[in-house]
């Protein structure tokens, strides 16, 4: 007769089925059949929005568990306190240029093609040899020296700003501005090398000493270096796009080079510099959109306006001094149709127009 021995019960963990926290939450698009996780600015989403909006998640929108990474001091992601400006919704910013990967490559390819064809035509026609000798000295020293300022802004201002800004949409717009500045600086130096090969006696390295120790560029160099040392990303971005560019950059590029070059037999430099001016115009549109949103913010607008006006008090005198330091360059060209004061008046008009658009006041004399 067999006996049945009792079997011991094995201890096996019992599975418990629960909803994941993020998966159980309801988002604005939870019931949408279009599979968008954001609300388009217009009736239909654009490609720019599809490939840009919320690509960088944010605990304020989608990351219910908080940032996925952090720094050694415990700060995670993109802290909003990296700037003194405040926003009730940083994600409201969309680039008016709608820059994304395709537009970046297409626009820059068009510019490179345009500049390359112009240089090739000038070489074939021997145009470099017919330029005014005094003007060639300006190209050799001062226009080439400008490349250092453009490179410094692109590499050490915009590149840093785009890392610290709190949303992917702002990051993208500033990163494109950085790429524009770096390409423009490269275009200036490549033009310098072309002239060096075509014109005997043209010193292609003279711009280094001019930038490092030239009296005309001393205040410009100091202005750029001080902006690169600014840790508040929005302050550095504002000081560059809204103050330095109109009062220094465009003063020299638009209101001197673009006005004088052709009179001295040079049609290549205006093409190179004009491409940089077009970049500045596009990039400023994004900056204007961002700062307009901040001064119009229903919760923080008044405080933001006061902060921006404080930044004007800090940065305008530096850029005014930098612009005035460039004055001797105007007298180095025999054939010119515009004086320094006329150029400066145009630059100031552009600057004050930007202030009026943002509703900002600057009481001191310019």
Protein Blocks (a to p, Z undefined) as FASTA:
>chain_A
ZZdddddddddddddddddfklmpccfklmpcklpabdcfblbdcfklmmmgoplgcfkl
mmmnopfbdcfkopahjafklpfbdcfblklpccfklpafklmmmmmmmmmmmmmmmmmm
mmmnommmmpcfklmmmmmmmmmmmmmmmmmmmmmmmmmmmmmpmbfklmmmmmmmmmmm
mmmmmmmmmmmmmmmmmpghiafklmmmmmmmpmklmmmmmmmmmmmmpmblklmmmmmm
mmmmmmmmmmmmmmmmmmmmmmnopaklmmmmmmmmmmmmmmmmmmmmmmmmmmmpmklm
mmmmmmmmmmmmmmmmmmmmmmmmmmmmmmmpfbdcbdfklmmmmmmmmmmmmmmmnopa
cfbdZZ
